[in-house]
Amino acid sequence: MPAHPPPARQGTYSTASGLKEHIVHALELAKSDLEAKHQKANFVRIIMRFPQIRSVFDRLKAIHVKCDDNGDGKISAEEVTAAMAELMNDGRAKGRASIKLDFVKRSLSMSEVDEAEETKGEGLDVKQFIVMCAIGFILAEENKELSTFGGMLASGDDAYRRAMTDVVTAYLSFDREGKGYFTADEFQGFMSASKRADAARNVFSDERFAELDVSGDGKVDFEEFVYAFSKWVSDEDEEEDDEDPYLSRKANPLTPRVLLALQLSKTKLEKNEKGVNFTRIIMRFPKIHKVFDRLRSIHAKYDTDNSGNIELSELY
């Protein structure tokens, strides 16, 4: 028989420890829900859903750009609160309490994973923003009256809800007890306990736990896990990007805008109930080829010094 759901906790949201208590309780509820459905937290299955999770994370990155009004690469509590107000006006928080700035600030503070002490309070980068969304999602699942950014995004968005549920399930693959953290022994124990663990060998390595244990205390809590997990899903080699700014996806300020445009195109296809079919595109290669030939001619026209490259000055 599945275990009974843990009783609701009366811990406060007004302190960091109280907020942490609610996060742990939310994880316990998620664990009980899996047991009630006779399901097990299986990280290998989550790996197979990385493309779908990545798609949702890409949307969150686009939202991060939209919320970043001053363009400093980080979003503040005030910017998050303004975005939440917009979602609330759109009917994404029916039955939930009003937005509380103090709570938003505590959520941001808890999400500042891998942040130096002297820079804390300056806002969240993209991965930290994803952590905040995950925290908000599970807290809103625990308390249906609580207004969180992550909870509002889940309203009417099945893909987002499924992705965040996958994040929680992935975490519970290691924290089997739902106690709010897991150790290196539990991390390694997953590999020996899973019958399909060999399928995850390309994801796990000796360095993985060190990536997860951001604080270096030998334990990985939910926030640290989501922070590292967002990197695994995105499959970005940030070290290489930092070494060569020309290869960095963050180097070009237009990249987030292009990402947002692609997400809007995807949404339009889904709304029109049209699937993406590469075979049909192949049949249009001759027409696409003609357009590309025209673009080559235009390139040659503006390449006045015949260098093979067009400088900005040649476009004027």
N, C-alpha and C positions, 0 to 999 in steps of 0.2 A: 504494500500500500504506500502511496506517496506521502511524504511528510506533510503535516499541516502547515499552512503559511505562518511565518513568525508573527507574533502580535505587533500591532502598530506601536511605534515609539513616540514618546512625548518630548523628545529632545528639541532644543531650541534651534532656530535657524540663525540666531543673532550672534553666534560665536563660531569660530573655525572648528572647534571640537564637536559642537552640536551639529554642524553641517556635515562633518565627516561621519557622525553617527547615523544620520539619515541616508548617506550614500551606502554605508554598509548594510543598513536595513533594506534598501532598495535592491542590493545585490542578493540578499537572502530571499527576497520575494521573487526575483528572477530565477533563482535556483529552485525554489519550491514550484514555480510555474513549469519549469522543465520537467521536474519529477512528476507533477500532476499529469503531464502529457506523455509520460513514459519516454522521455527523450533524454539523451545525454549530451553534455557540452563536448563537442568534437571539433577541435581546431582544424583538423584536416578537411572537414567538410566546408569550414569557413574559407579555407584557402581557395577552394573551387569557386567561391563567390567573390573573390577579390575584384574581378572586373566590375560587378554591380556595385560593390562598396566603393570602389575608386570613382565611379560615376557620381555617386552621392557626395563624396569628399570633394570632387571637382566643383560641384555646385556650391558647397560650403566655401571653397576658396573664392569663388565668384562673389558670394554674399559678403565675404570678408572685405573684398575690394570695394564693394558698394557701400559698406558701412564705414570704411576708412575715409571719412570726409576730408581730412587734411593731408592724405596721401603719404603719411610717414611710415607705412608698412605695419602699423599696429592700430588696434581699435581700443578705445577707452570705454570706461563704464558709461559715460554719457552718450557715446556713439551707439553702444549696444542698447541702452535704454530707449533712445530715439527709434531704433529699428524695431524694438519690441512694441513700442507704441503704434508704429505703423502696422505691424502684424495684428495687434489687438483691434485696430480700427477696421481691418479686413475680415474680422470675425474669426481669427485663428486662436482665440482664447476664451471661448464661451464657457461660462460657469466657473472661471478662474478669478482669483483675487486681483486687485490692482497691482501694478508694477511698483516694486520697492527698490529704490536706488541703493540702499545699504546692502540689501541681499545681492543685487547685481554685482556690487563691488566685492563682496566676499566670494562670490562664484568666480569672478575674474582672478582674485588673489589665489584661490585654490588651483586655478588652471595655469598659473605661471610656472609651469614645469621647466626645469633646466634654465632658470633665470637667475642671474647673479643678484645677490641681495641688494646691491646699490642701484640696480635698474628695475627692481620690482615696483609695481604701481604705475609703470609707464604705458601699459597696455599689452594686448596679446598679439603675437604673430600668428601666422596661419595655423600651424600645428597646435598651438595653445588654444586657438579659437575652436578647433575641432574637439579638443579636450573639454572646453566649456560647454559645447553643444551636447556632448555625450553625458556630462554630469547633469545638465539641465534635463535631458531626456529621461534618465532613470529617476531623478527626483520628482519629475512631473508624473511618472508612472506610479510612484509611491504615494504621492499626494495629488489628487485630482483637482484640488483647488489652488495649487501653487502655480504662479506664473513664472516660467523660465523661458529663455530664448529657445533652447533645445526642445522643450515641450511644445511651444507654439509651432515650430517648424514641422512637428510630427502630425499636427492637426490636418487631416485630409491628404497627407502625403505618404502613401503606402511604401514607396521606394525608400524614403528617408527612414520611416519606422522600421522597415526590414533591415536596413543597413545598421542602424543603431542597435537593434536587437542582436544582430550578428556580432557587433563589437562586444556587447555584454557576454554573449555566449562564448566568444573567443577567450575572454578574460576568465570565465568560469571553467574553461578547460584546464586551467592551472590552479586556480583557487577553488578547489572542489568543495570546500566547506562554506564558501561564501562569507569568509570572515573579514574580507577587506584588504587582503594582501596575500602574496605567495612568496616562497623562498626558492633558493637555487635548487634545493633537493626536490621540491615539488615541481619545478620547471623541468628538471631532468627526468623526474619520475613519469611525466607524461609520455616521454619518448619510449620508455620501456613498457608502459601500461597499454598503450594504444596498439591495436592489431595492424593498423595502417600507418604506423609512425614513419615507415620508410618513405612514404609519399611526401613527408614534410621535411626530409633531410636538406633540401635545397633552401628552405626557409630558416632552419635552425643551424646555428654554429656555436662554437665556443664563445664567440664575442656577443652573442645575442642577449644573454642575461645581463651582461655589463651595459648594453644599450638600454635595457629595460630599467635597470636599477640606477636611475638618474641621480638619486641622492647618495648612493653608495652605502646605504645602511644594511644591505643584505636582504632587503624586502622590497617587493614591487607592489605598490598600491594601484588602484584603478586608474588614477590620473596619469601615473607614470606609464602604465601599460598602453593607454590610449595614445599618449604622445609618441611612443615608439611604433605602435601599430599603424598610425597614420603614415609614417615613413615607409614601413614595409609594404603597405597597400599601394602607395604611390610609386614605389620602386624607383625612387630617385637617389642617385649617388651625389649627395650634396657636397661631399669633399671634392669631387672632380669639378663640380660647378663652381665652387669657391676658388679653385686654382685657376680656372680659365673663365673670365667673365663673359667671353664671347659665346661660351657654351651654356651659360647660366640661363635658365628659364625665367629667373627673377630679374635678369639684367635689363631686359627690354620692358619698359613700362606699358607697352601695348599688349603684352602677352595676356594679362588678366582680362583685358577687354575682348581679345580674340576668343578666349575661353568662354566668356559670358555669351558671346555671339553664337558659339557652337552649341552651348547649352540651350539657348533660345531656339535654334534650328531644330535640335532634337525634340524639344517640347512641341514645336509646330508639327513635326512629323507624327508624333504620338497623338496629337489632337486630331489630325486628319486621318488617323488610323492607317498610316503608311509605314511599312517596314523598310529598313535599310537593306537593299538587295544589291550586292556587288556584281552579281551576274548581269543584271540589267545595265549597270554602268559599263561593263565590258562591251556590251552591244552598242553603246554610244561612243566608244573610243574613236571612230573615224571623225565624228563631229567635234569631239573634244580636241582631237589632234589639229583640226583646222583652226580652232580658236588659239591653241598654243602656238601655231605657226604665225598667226597674226601678232601675238605677243612678242615672239622672237624678232619679227620685223620692226616692231616698235622699239625694242631694245636696241637693235642695230642702228636705228635712226638717231637715237639719243646718245649713243656711244660715240661721241664726236672725235675722241682721240684714239678710237679703235683698240682700246685696252682690254676689251672683253668685260669690263665692269662699268656700271653707270654711277658716276659721282652725283651727289646732291646738286652740285652747281650745274650739271648738265641737264637737269630736269627743269630748270628755270627758263 
